[in-house]
Amino acid sequence: MTTQVLAGLLLLLILPVAYNLLHTLLARSFDYPDILRQPTGQVLDRFAAGGSRLVLTWWGFALHWLVNLAAGPRHRPAHHRLTRGRALGNRWSSAGISGHGR
């Protein structure tokens, strides 16, 4: 087994666990995602009250998606040619970044 295959398998195991852990931490400490339906002032007050631990949790949640994008599939058959922009757009849409999946 090559190093790249092993790294890919580890990411397939680690990324979903990390997502669930971070989502659970946000749900317990910040009432995420239900808090997003509250008025902006209330959300910002709760965020400020959360302190540095909440900020670090949000950073981890955001950075998780960057790692997820970077860990996306890189191998494409020779007959399947995509431009970089289209490939990146496909990754963004599959990760829900485009916002159209709501």
N, C-alpha and C positions, 0 to 999 in steps of 0.2 A: 504494500500500500504506500503510495507516495505521500509526501508531506502535504501537498495541496489537497489531496482527497481527505486525509486525516483532519486537516484544518477545516475543510468544508463540513465534514461530519460533526465536528465539535461545535461549529457555529449553528448547525441545524438543531443541535440539542440545547445549546446555551441561549440563543436568541429568544425562543418562545418562553423559556423559563424566566429570563430577565424581564421580558415584557410583562408577564403575569405578575412578577414580584413588584415591579415598579407601579403597575396599575393598581395593585392591591394597596401598596403604601399610599398612593394618592387618594384612593377611595377612603381609606381609614383616617388619614390626617387632614384631608381637604374636602371630603365629600364629593370627589370627582366621579362622574361627570355631572351629577345633579346640580352642583354649585354653579355651573355655567348658565343655568336658567334663571339665576337670581339677578337682581340689579347690580350694575357695575360697581357701585360704591361698596356694597356688601361683599362682593368677590374680592375686591382690592383690600378691604379691611381684614378678611380672613387670610389672604395671602401674606399681608404684612405681619399678622399675628403668628403665622407659621414659622417665621424665622429662617435661619440659614439651612436647617434640615429640609424644609419644604422646597427651598430654592434648589438645593442639590438634587432632590428627588425629581423636580421638573427638568433640570439639566440632564440627568440620567435618562429620563423618558425621551427627551428630544434627541440626545446623542444616540440612543438606541436605534432610532430610525436611520440615522446616517450610517451606522455600522451595517444595518440591514440592507441599505442601498448598495453599499460597497461590497457586501457579501453576495450580491445577486449573481445569477448565472452568467458566466463569461464565455462559455463554449457555444459556438454556433456552427452548424454545418456549413460547408463551403458554398452550398447553393442558396443559403439564407443570408443575404447581405442587407445590413441595416446601416444607416448613417448613425453617427454618434448621437446626434440630437434626437432622432427617433427612438434609439435604444434607451436613452436617458428618460425620454418622455414615457416610454412603456414602463420603466422601473418606477417612476414617480406615480403613475396612475395605479400600478399594482400595489404600491405602498399607501395609497389613499391620500397622497400629498396634494393632488390637484383639486380636491374638494368637491368633485362632481359625484362622488359615491355616497353622498349624504342622503 
